[in-house]
Each structure stands twice: as structure tokens, then as C-alpha cells.
């Protein structure tokens, strides 16, 4: 028996034997983080490869949680929840922001910054790309600015067709000015409190923030210019610091 539609003929047998390569909603996978000693660079290289070669819909990350005391299983003092958040944030960057993992990490910098999201960390290490003039930068350039997400970048492109944007306009467009203000100018001017454009000034303002640790009364203040921890010390920091509410929002919305 043949079915004919718009000059295309196919048999009933062909219909029944045809099988899609992936499930209709797209293929996903999950990576457990912290059970083995892989760096963030190695984990994200794997994810990037899965997106590029297998066209996966989504890669999910879960902090390893010790559920029993079996000697054959690794034991962690606490789940690396903050590290899980950083991986999710980087995942958004490679899927929607035009970043590649080689932009974010390398052999000399194999793990994400403990207290900064990957986009802020990248921007601080590449200040030669900033400041960005908000009324002239193209869409791809706007996406590189911390605090400007995919939706807000599109809003900027649309709004400035009608008038030159000011910092007050940017607030209404949903830009996170507490991060973006250090990396942009409006009509050639910096945000009012910014007196100079240098890494020390920007990093201190981004990093001197109180972060709740494992207990509500415990806080940590750090600086980009503190002595850099070893890989083992970084792992300890990831295990003890908890994600902030803003970290979680970035993971869910992808607004970085």
C-alpha cells in the first residue's frame, strides 16, 4: 500500500521502520561533579564536545553527595554545590553567549573562580575588550558584558534605534548594573561612582561582598589579589561555600 502526498510516495513499511536518532524532545545527559579529581576544564571540554558532536539538548551537572560509608565510594565533607553552579553558568555561556571553553579556562587556569561567575572572571582577565560603549556595540559584544543577558542585549539593540541610552534607561531594560557598570560607558561616560578603569578597582568592588558560608552567621570576604589557592585548597573552598540566591538565579535563567 502506498501513501502519496505532494508528489512524495512512501510505503507503510517505510513509515513503521523509520526511527529518529534522538527522542523528540532532544537528548540529555548528566555529569556527577566532585566524585573524581577532574578539573572544571576537563568537565566543560566534555560538555562542549557533547553539544558539538552529538548535538545534545542539555547537559546537567549534579554535585556528588555521599549517601553511605562504603569504602569503595569517595567521601566528601559536603557536596560541591557552588562548583555545580559555576558549571551551569559556564554551560549557558557556551550555549547562548558565543563563548568557547578555551575562552574561559586553560591549563594554567583549569578551574572556575570560587567567588565570581565565569563571565565576570573572564571579563576581569580580559579588560582589553572593555569598556564597551552601550550605544554602539553590536549584539555579540554586548553579550560579553557581565550583567547583560541574551534578552537584555536584544532590548538594548531595539531601544537604541529610537534614542541614545543612559544608565537610567539600562535599569529599566533589565541590565544588572551592579556588575555591568564597571564594563560599559553610556555616551562616552562611566557610571558616576567609577573614577578609574583598572583591574584592582573593579575586582575589589566585585569581590568585597559578604557571602554566606555553611552557617548563616559565617561570612567570607576575599580579594582577587589574595594568594591564589592550590587546586586542593580550591576544592575545599568549593565544598564549604554555598551558592548565593543570585548564583542560583543565574543558573536557572542564564542571565549572566
N, C-alpha and C positions, 0 to 999 in steps of 0.2 A: 504494500500500500504506500502511495506517495502523497506527501503534503506539498502543495505549491502555493507560494506567497511571494508577490513582487518578483516573479521570474526566478525565484530561488527554489530548487527542488531538493528535498531530503527525505530519507526513508524513516519509518518508525523505529527501525533497528538502530539507525544512526543517532536518533534522539535519545534512546534509552541507554546507549553505551557511552555517550559523551559525558565526561566528568570534568568539572572545573579543577584547576590546580590548587585553588585555595577555597576556604569556606567563604560564603558570600560576604560576610561582614569584614573579612580580612584576617590574616594570620597574626597571632601574637605569641610572645614568649615571656618568660620571667627569669630574672637573674637574682640569685641569692648573694647578698653583699656581706663580706666580713668573715665568712666561714673559712676562706682560704686567703693567702697573702697577696693576691693580685692587686696591682695599683689601679687607681682610677683611670689612668691612661689605657691600660690593657682592657679594662672592662668596657670603656667607651669605644675603643677601637673595634671590639667585638660587636657592639651595638651598631656602630656606623656601618660595618660590613654587612650585618643582617638587613639593614634598611636598603643598602645599595644593591646587594646581590640577590637577596630573597624577597625584597620589596615588602617586608613585614609592615603591618599596620601600626604596631606599637610594641615597644619593649618595656616591660615593667621591672621595677627594682624593689627588692624587699630586704630589709636588714635582717641578718641572721639572728635567730633567737634560740638560745639553748633551752630545750624543753625537758631534758633529763640529764643524768650524770654518767651516761655511757662513756667509757674511756675511749671508744672508737670515734667519738664525735668531738669537734672543737668546743672549747668553753670560753665564753666572753663574759666580762664583768657586767656589761649591759649592751643592748642592741645598738649598732651604729646608726641611729636614726638621722642624725644630722648629715652624715655621709650619704645616706639614701636620698635625702632631699637635694643635695648638691648634684647627684647623678641625674635625678629627674629634671632639675633646672638645666643642666647641660644637654639633656635629651631634647628639650624644647628648642634650644639654640641650634642644634644641628638639623632639626626637622623643619623649623619655620623661620629662622633668623639668618640663614645663609652662612653659618659658621661650620667649619670642619674641626674635628678633634685636634688636628695639628695646630690649629689656631689657639686652642685653649690650653693644651698640655703638651709637654715633650719630655724627653728623657731626663733633662735637668730640672723639670718641674712636673713630676709624674702624678701628683695628687692635687685636688682642688683645695683652695684656701678654706680654712676652717670657718672663719667668720664673715667671709664675703661670698656672695653668689658668683658663679663663674663669669657672668658678664661684667660685673664691677671689677673683678680681679683682672680680667683681660684688658679692660679699659685703662686701669691704673698702670699696667705693664706696657701699654701702647699709647701713651699720651701724645705721640707724634700725629695721631689721627684726630686729635681734638685741639681746641673746641670746635664744635660744629655750629655753623650759622643756621638757625632753625628755619629761616625764611628762604634758604637757598639749597639746602642739602637734598639730595634725591632720596627715594624711598629706602634703598639698600643701605645708605649711610645712616639714615635715621634709626634703622633697626639696630645699629651697633651702639647706640647711646643708652647707657643704663637708665632705667626708668621710663623708656619709651618702648611700648609693646607693639605688636602687629596691628591691633585695632587703632591705637592712638597715633601710630605713624600714618595710617591711612587718613585719619581725621585731620592731621596736620596738612597733608598734601591737598585735601579737599578745601579746608578752610582758608589757606593762604592764597587760593585763586581769587578770593574776594577782597582780602586785606592783609597787611603785614601783621604778623602775630607778635604779641607781647607776652611776658611771663604770666600776666593775669589771664590772658586767653588760654595759655597752656594748661593752667589749673582746671579750667572748665572742660578741656578736651580729654582729661583723664591722665595726663602725664604725671609721673611720680617725681615732683620737683625736688624732693629732699635728696634724690640721687642724681637726677638729670641736670640740676642747676650747676654742677661742677664741670659739666662736659659740653655745655652749649652757650651760645650767645643769641640774643634777640636784637636784631637791627644793629649788630656790632657791639652790643653791651653785655657785660656779665650780669648775673643776678646781684642785687645790691650788696649783700654782705661779702662777696668774693673780692678780695683785694689783689690777689695774685694767682696765677695759674701755674702751680707746680705740684709735684707728686706728694711732697711732705704735707702741704696744706690740705690737699684733697683727701689723702689717706687718713690723716688724723681726724678729719671731720666725719669720714665714713666709718671709721673703726672705733672711735671713742664713744661707743654706745653700750649701755648696760644690757647684758644678755642673761636671762635666767638660766641657771645650770640645773643640776639634778634636783635641787631643792629650791622652793620659792624664795628663800632668803639669801641664796648664794648667787653672786654676780661676778662677771669677769670683764675686765677692761684690758684691751691689748692694742698694740700698735704694729703697723706693717714693718716698722724698723726694729722691733724686738729681735733677739737672737732667734734665727729660724730653727724650729724643732726638727729632730731626726724623724725618719719615717715611723719608727716605733712610737715616738712621742706624739706625732700627728695622729696615729691610730688611737692613742689614749685620749686625745682631745676629742676626736670624733665620737668615742664611746661615752664620754662624760657630758658633753654639751648637747642640749636638746634643741631641736628646731624652734624658732620663734613662730608666732602666728603668721608673720609676714612671709617667712620661709615656706610655710605650708600653703599660703595663698598663691605664691609663685608657682609651686608645683602643680596646683590644681588649675590655675588659669593660664599659665605660660606667659604672664605679663611681667617681663624682666626689664 
